[in-house]
Amino acid sequence: MKNTQLLVYGAFFALFTVLGSCKKNTLNAEEQLTHEAIDLLATISTSSYTTPSGSKMLVFESVSEWDAKLDSLGDLDDSIVIDWSENISGFVSQRAFYDNPQDNDLNPNEDEDLANVLNNDGAVIIADKAYMPDFTNAYIYVCNVLSQTNIDDMVNKNLTNLNVIRYPIHYEVLHMNEEGWDNELEVESPTPIYQGSPVKSRARCQDKHAGGKNDKDATQFCSNLKRIKAKVAYQNAGIHFSLKMKAKNQIKDGSNWDKISYETYWKYDVRFIPKCGTEVTIQSSGWSQYLSPQTLESHKYIFYSGSKALTKYYLDASYKVVDHCSNPDINVFPGLELIKVGY
């Protein structure tokens, strides 16, 4: 593996060392998971290749490494992940590129964890190939042979370069040359082949992918100056698929909406079917607090995340917050009773 970004995590390691000296040596399961995730993220390296914007790309040596590290991002607080990505020399993340103080959702990529590892041109290197999801037009571009020219052509969507191919974004492109890969071939290239040989067809399972990006969001105002924004979403990205819900509480400061902490509660009902698998059901037992008054972080709950797609999914979620709003006699701001996506 190339030289890693260990120095980036020096501050984080020092912080956890100091905290650890004040506690018992035995960590609980949650603390251990956080330590392991941070250690794993510290091994992510960057490529010497850049995209046309001048940003480097992050490098993942294998598909299994890619899946493991995306899972690690989901385990960590957003503040840690953002600080990590902002301190990688020569790298500008897609999330940072689209970040803005006005809280406008400009990034067509709904998955913040994925946006943290794509560069500002939307590219990443996995197992000796470069990939670029195009969420606006629902394609995934693949650069089969790494060179600066090929990467530039991929970002510029130049399909006259035979080393650049695009597929529909619902294709599991990291698994295309595995035995049993399914999908009718829809290669957009003068040479409809992958890695020099015909793509295999599925012999055992005829499950189709779920549809394209599908999300629902809603905003509920507590008063003219307070609101809760929530979203449930399933996103195809070719290299990553996710089903999640997220919410954030905000207060108006001039023309901007800033984060604010409320006692916030949620409940959910989730069902999904992995490709060639059986249905998974996840339900909350009732209203549960998800955002403590001490934190300003947005909440996200990830029900599915991986490099393989879902066949079907269903997710509904309800949110409420406890706040006095504009009337001291009203303690409960009901928030969003139901938002849902899927079958």
C-alpha positions in Angstrom: 0.0 0.0 0.0 1.1 3.5 -0.7 2.2 5.8 2.1 -0.8 6.5 4.3 -2.2 9.5 5.9 -1.1 8.6 9.5 -0.1 12.1 10.4 -3.6 13.3 9.7 -4.8 11.2 12.6 -2.1 12.2 15.0 -4.3 14.7 16.7 -7.1 12.2 17.0 -4.8 9.5 18.4 -3.4 12.0 21.0 -6.9 13.0 22.0 -8.0 9.4 22.6 -4.7 8.6 24.4 -5.4 11.5 26.9 -9.0 10.4 27.4 -7.9 6.8 27.8 -5.4 7.7 30.6 -8.4 8.9 32.7 -10.4 5.7 32.3 -9.9 2.0 33.0 -7.9 0.1 30.5 -10.8 -2.0 29.4 -12.9 -0.3 26.8 -16.6 -1.0 26.3 -17.8 -2.3 23.0 -18.8 1.1 21.6 -15.4 2.7 22.5 -13.5 -0.2 21.0 -15.5 0.1 17.8 -14.7 3.8 17.5 -11.0 3.1 18.1 -10.9 0.4 15.5 -12.8 2.6 12.9 -10.3 5.4 13.4 -7.3 3.1 13.1 -8.8 1.7 9.9 -9.5 5.1 8.4 -5.9 6.1 9.2 -4.7 3.6 6.6 -6.4 5.3 3.6 -3.9 6.6 1.1 -4.0 9.0 -1.8 -3.0 8.5 -5.4 -0.4 10.5 -7.3 -3.1 10.9 -10.0 -5.4 13.9 -9.8 -8.7 14.8 -11.5 -9.0 17.9 -13.7 -9.8 20.1 -10.6 -6.3 19.2 -9.2 -7.6 17.2 -6.3 -6.0 13.8 -5.5 -8.2 10.7 -5.2 -8.4 8.3 -2.2 -7.2 4.8 -2.9 -8.8 1.6 -1.6 -6.7 -1.5 -2.4 -9.7 -4.0 -2.6 -13.5 -4.2 -2.7 -13.5 -5.7 0.8 -11.3 -2.8 2.1 -13.7 -0.4 0.4 -16.7 -1.9 2.1 -15.0 -2.1 5.5 -13.9 1.6 5.5 -17.3 2.9 4.3 -18.8 1.0 7.3 -16.2 2.7 9.5 -17.3 6.1 8.3 -20.8 5.3 9.3 -19.7 4.3 12.9 -18.0 7.7 13.5 -19.4 11.1 14.4 -19.6 13.4 11.4 -17.2 15.9 13.1 -14.4 13.3 13.3 -14.9 12.3 9.7 -15.0 15.8 8.3 -11.8 16.8 10.2 -10.1 13.7 8.9 -11.0 14.3 5.3 -10.2 18.1 5.5 -6.7 17.3 6.7 -5.7 14.9 3.9 -3.1 16.8 1.9 -4.1 17.5 -1.7 -7.5 16.0 -1.3 -10.8 17.9 -1.5 -13.9 15.8 -0.7 -17.2 16.1 -2.5 -18.9 16.8 0.7 -16.6 19.8 1.5 -16.9 21.0 -2.1 -20.7 21.3 -1.8 -20.8 22.5 1.8 -22.3 25.9 2.3 -23.5 28.0 5.3 -26.9 28.6 3.8 -27.8 24.9 4.3 -28.8 24.4 0.6 -28.7 20.8 -0.4 -26.7 21.2 -3.6 -24.9 17.9 -3.7 -26.8 15.3 -5.8 -25.1 12.6 -3.7 -27.4 12.0 -0.8 -24.9 9.8 1.1 -22.6 11.9 3.3 -20.3 9.0 4.1 -19.7 8.4 0.4 -19.3 12.1 -0.3 -16.5 12.1 2.3 -14.4 9.7 0.2 -15.2 10.9 -3.3 -13.1 13.9 -4.3 -14.6 17.1 -5.5 -14.9 15.7 -9.0 -16.7 12.7 -7.6 -13.9 10.2 -8.3 -12.2 7.4 -6.2 -9.8 4.6 -6.9 -10.8 1.0 -5.9 -8.7 -2.1 -6.7 -6.7 -0.5 -9.6 -9.6 1.2 -11.3 -11.1 4.7 -11.0 -14.8 5.3 -10.6 -17.1 8.3 -10.8 -20.8 8.1 -10.0 -22.9 10.6 -12.0 -25.9 11.1 -9.8 -27.6 13.7 -12.0 -27.7 11.4 -15.1 -27.8 8.1 -13.2 -24.5 6.6 -14.6 -21.3 5.2 -13.1 -18.1 5.9 -15.1 -15.3 3.4 -14.9 -11.6 4.0 -15.9 -10.3 0.5 -16.6 -6.6 1.5 -17.0 -5.1 4.1 -14.7 -3.3 6.9 -16.3 -3.6 10.6 -16.0 -5.1 10.9 -19.5 -7.7 8.2 -18.9 -8.7 9.7 -15.5 -9.2 13.1 -17.2 -11.3 11.5 -19.9 -13.4 9.7 -17.3 -14.2 12.9 -15.4 -14.9 14.6 -18.7 -17.1 11.7 -19.8 -15.1 11.0 -22.9 -16.4 7.6 -24.1 -14.2 7.8 -27.3 -11.4 6.7 -25.0 -11.8 2.9 -25.0 -10.5 2.7 -21.4 -13.5 4.7 -20.2 -16.9 2.9 -19.9 -20.1 3.9 -18.3 -22.9 1.8 -16.9 -26.3 2.6 -15.4 -25.8 3.7 -11.8 -27.7 0.7 -10.3 -25.1 -1.7 -11.6 -22.9 -3.3 -8.9 -19.8 -2.5 -10.9 -17.4 -3.7 -8.2 -18.7 -7.2 -8.6 -19.2 -7.4 -12.4 -16.6 -10.1 -13.1 -17.7 -12.4 -10.3 -19.3 -15.7 -11.0 -23.1 -15.2 -11.0 -23.1 -11.5 -11.7 -26.5 -10.4 -13.1 -27.7 -7.6 -15.3 -28.5 -7.4 -18.9 -25.4 -5.8 -20.5 -25.9 -2.1 -21.1 -22.3 -1.0 -21.7 -21.9 2.5 -23.2 -18.7 2.0 -25.1 -17.5 1.0 -28.6 -16.2 -2.3 -27.0 -18.9 -3.8 -24.8 -16.5 -5.9 -22.7 -15.3 -5.7 -19.1 -11.6 -6.4 -18.3 -11.2 -8.0 -21.8 -13.8 -10.7 -21.5 -17.6 -10.9 -21.8 -19.5 -10.1 -18.7 -20.9 -13.2 -17.0 -24.7 -13.7 -16.7 -26.4 -14.9 -13.6 -27.3 -18.5 -13.6 -28.9 -18.9 -10.2 -30.7 -15.7 -9.3 -32.8 -13.4 -11.5 -33.4 -10.7 -8.9 -33.4 -7.2 -10.3 -32.0 -4.1 -8.7 -34.2 -1.7 -6.9 -35.0 1.5 -8.9 -32.9 4.6 -9.1 -32.4 7.2 -6.3 -35.5 7.5 -4.4 -35.8 9.9 -1.4 -38.5 11.8 0.5 -37.9 14.8 2.7 -40.0 17.2 4.7 -39.5 20.2 6.9 -41.6 21.1 9.9 -41.4 24.6 11.5 -41.7 24.9 15.3 -41.9 28.7 14.9 -40.7 31.1 12.2 -37.2 30.7 13.7 -37.0 26.9 14.4 -37.4 23.8 12.3 -36.6 20.1 11.9 -35.5 18.8 8.5 -35.7 15.0 7.9 -35.1 12.7 5.0 -35.4 9.0 4.2 -33.5 7.7 1.2 -32.3 4.8 -0.8 -29.4 5.6 -3.2 -27.8 3.7 -6.0 -24.2 4.8 -6.6 -22.7 1.9 -8.6 -19.9 1.4 -6.1 -22.0 1.9 -3.0 -25.7 1.4 -2.1 -27.3 2.8 1.1 -30.7 2.9 2.9 -30.9 5.5 5.7 -32.8 8.2 7.5 -31.4 11.4 8.8 -32.7 14.5 10.5 -31.3 17.8 11.8 -32.7 20.6 14.0 -32.1 24.2 13.1 -32.6 27.8 14.3 -32.6 30.8 12.0 -29.7 33.2 12.3 -30.3 36.1 9.9 -30.7 34.5 6.5 -29.0 31.2 7.5 -30.2 28.1 9.3 -27.8 26.9 12.0 -27.8 23.6 13.9 -29.4 23.6 17.3 -29.9 20.8 19.9 -33.4 19.7 20.9 -34.5 16.6 22.7 -35.4 14.7 19.6 -37.1 11.3 19.2 -37.7 9.0 16.3 -39.4 5.7 15.4 -39.2 3.7 12.2 -40.4 0.7 10.3 -37.9 -0.8 7.8 -38.0 -3.8 5.4 -35.6 -4.5 2.6 -34.5 -7.4 0.4 -30.8 -7.8 -0.5 -30.0 -9.1 -3.9 -30.8 -12.9 -4.0 -31.6 -12.8 -0.3 -34.5 -12.8 2.1 -36.4 -9.9 3.5 -34.9 -8.1 6.5 -37.3 -6.4 9.0 -36.2 -3.7 11.5 -38.6 -1.9 13.7 -38.3 0.4 16.7 -40.1 -0.5 19.8 -41.5 3.0 20.2 -40.2 6.6 20.5 -36.5 6.6 21.3 -34.2 9.6 21.8 -31.6 9.9 19.1 -30.1 13.3 19.6 -28.9 14.4 23.0 -29.2 18.0 24.0 -25.4 18.1 24.3 -24.6 17.6 20.6 -25.3 19.7 17.5 -24.6 16.8 15.1 -27.2 15.8 12.6 -28.6 12.3 13.2 -28.4 9.5 10.7 -29.5 5.9 11.0 -28.0 3.6 8.4 -30.1 0.4 7.8 -28.1 -0.9 4.8 -24.8 0.0 3.4 -22.6 -1.9 1.0 -21.2 -2.5 -2.5 -24.1 -4.7 -3.5 -27.6 -3.4 -4.3 -31.0 -4.1 -2.8 -33.9 -5.6 -4.7 -36.7 -3.9 -2.7 -36.9 -1.6 0.2 -39.4 0.1 2.5 -38.7 2.7 5.1 -41.0 5.0 7.0 -39.9 7.2 9.9 -41.4 9.6 12.3 -39.7 12.4 14.2 -40.6 14.7 17.0 -38.8 17.1 19.3 -39.4 18.6 22.7 -39.3 22.4 22.7 -41.3 25.3 24.0 -41.6 26.8 20.5 -43.1 30.2 20.6 -45.7 29.2 23.3 -44.3 28.3 26.8 -47.4 26.2 27.5 -46.7 23.9 24.5 -43.9 21.5 25.3 -44.1 19.1 22.4 -43.4 20.1 18.8 -44.7 17.1 17.0 -42.3 17.3 14.0 -42.8 14.9 11.2 -45.3 12.2 11.8 -44.4 10.1 8.7 -42.1 10.2 5.7 -41.5 7.0 3.7 -40.0 5.5 0.6 -40.2 2.1 -1.1 -42.8 -0.6 -1.7 
